[in-house]
Amino acid sequence: MKHHKLLWLMAGLAFSVPALAEVKIGFVDVRAAVTESKTGKQFRAEMDTYIKNKQASLKKEDDKLTNLKQTLEKEGLTLSDAQKQQKQKDFQEKVQGLQKMAGDADRELSQKEADFNKQTMDKVRVIANDLAKSEKLSLILIVGREGVLYSEEGMDLTAKVVEKLDSGAGKSGKK
């Protein structure tokens, strides 16, 4: 179905060649723009530090559980059945606590990344709008790193978006 729409669009454009002469198109690799910008690099460094700290915290708790398990195995021979069951229950609760801690860290990381991506995309939209007006472009497309096989010189606006992100542009009046 999408292919049929694309064919109709292309056919329509073919019959309106004079209109095509007036159309100027640009494109932005948003992922590259974000990762190459100062803000993107700073965010990535902050997230790397966050991940390392969480991993260290989780490793510390995991080591405690490993030691506790070894202690339980050693003491198991001298404990009554009721004591063994209680220690096993306590151990399982601590394992679940560690799993919850890991899950919470994953969710928190995902939320931070989603918030950053939304804020940055909002800035990129403002910048793209400004670039479209200043460069007199009819259309700006978002592409991936392999999304364009050929383009004329000057159609890739990614470097300009990075430059404007780094200069603090793209802030709309909204918070």
N, C-alpha and C positions, 0 to 999 in steps of 0.2 A: 504494500500500500504506500509506504514512504517513497519507494522507487518511482511509483506512478506520479506522485505529487512532484517529485524532483524533475521528472521528465516533462511534465506540463509546465513547470516553472522555467526550465531551460528552453522549451519551445516558445514560450511567451517572450522570454528575453531575446531569443534569436530574431523574432519579428520586430523587436523594438531596439535595434542596434543604435540608432541615434541617442536613445535614452541611456544606453550603456556608456557612451562616450562621456557623459556627465557624471557617472557614478565613480566615486573614489572610495576604495575599500582599504582598510588597515586591519591588522590583527595583532593580538597580544597573547603571548604564552604566559598566562597568569601564574602558573606554578613556578616558572623560571623567574618571573618578575618578583614574586614573593621571596623565593629562596635566595635570590641575588641581592635583594634590598638589605639595607642596614637593619631595618626592623625585623625582617625575616631571619637574618643571621643571629641577631640578639635573642629572638624568641627561641630559635633552635638551641643556642647555647644554654639558655635558661632551662629549657626542657631536658637537655642532656644532664645538667646538674640535678634537676628534680628527679630524673630517672635514677641516676647514680645514688642519690640519697635514699630514695625509696628502696632500691635494690639492697643497699647496705643495711637498712633497717630490717627488711624482710629476711636477709641472710642471718642477721643477728638473732632474730626470733627463731628461725629455722635451726640454727645451731643450738639454741636453748632446748628446742624440742628433741633434737637428736640426743643431746646429753640426758634429757629427762627419760627418753625411751631406753637408753642404755642403763640408766639407774633402775628403772622399773624392771628390766630384764634381770639385773643382778639381784635386786631385792625380792623378785618374784618367788624365789624358793623359800624365803623366810616369812612371807606375808600370808595372812589367812585369806580365804576366798573372798570375803566381804571387803577386806582391804585392797586386794587385787582389783576387784570390780570398781571400787571407788577411785583408785589410782588410774585405771584404764579410762573411766568416765572423765576424770579431770584432764587426762592426756588428750582424749578425743575433743573435748571442749576447746583446748588450746590449739589443736590442729584446725578446728573450724574457725577459731579466732584469727589464725594466721591466713587462712583462705579468704576470710572476709576482708582482712587488711589488704591482701593482694588485689582482690576484686575492687575494693574502694579506690586503691591507687590507680588501677586501670581506668576506672570510670572518671576519676578526677583528671587524669591525663587527657582522656578523650574530650572531656568538657573544655579543658583549657585550649586544646587544639581547635575545637569547634568554635569557641569564642574568638580566638585569634583569627581564624579563617574568615569568619563572618565580618569582623571589624575591618580586616584587610581588604576583603572583597568589596565592602562598602566604599572604601577609599579608592580602590581601583575603578569602580564604576564612576565616581566623581571625576577622577583623572581622565578616564576614557571619554567622558562627556565633554570635558574641557578640551581634550586633544581633538575630538571630532569637530568641534567648533573652530578651533584655531587652525587646524590643518584642512578645514573644509571637506571633511570626509562624510560620505553618505552612510557608511556602515563600518563598524569595528567588530571583528569576530574574535572569539576566544578559541585558541588552538592549543593542542598539546605539543610536546617537543617533536613529534613526528607527524604533525597534522598538516603541514604544508609541503608540497613537493616542489613548487616553484612560486616565487613572487618577485615582482619588480622591486628594485631598490627603493627603500623608503616605506614599504608597506608594513614592515615589522616594527611595531611601536613598543616592543618590550623594553628596550633600553631607555626610552623616554619615560615609560611608566616607572621603571626602577629609579631613575633620576628624580622624578617627582615624588615618589614615595619617600626617598631619602631626604628630600628637602622639606618634608612635612606636608606636602600638598595632599588633597583628597579628603580633607576634613570638611564634612558637611555641617550644617548648623544643628543637626540632630545629635543626641547623645544616646 
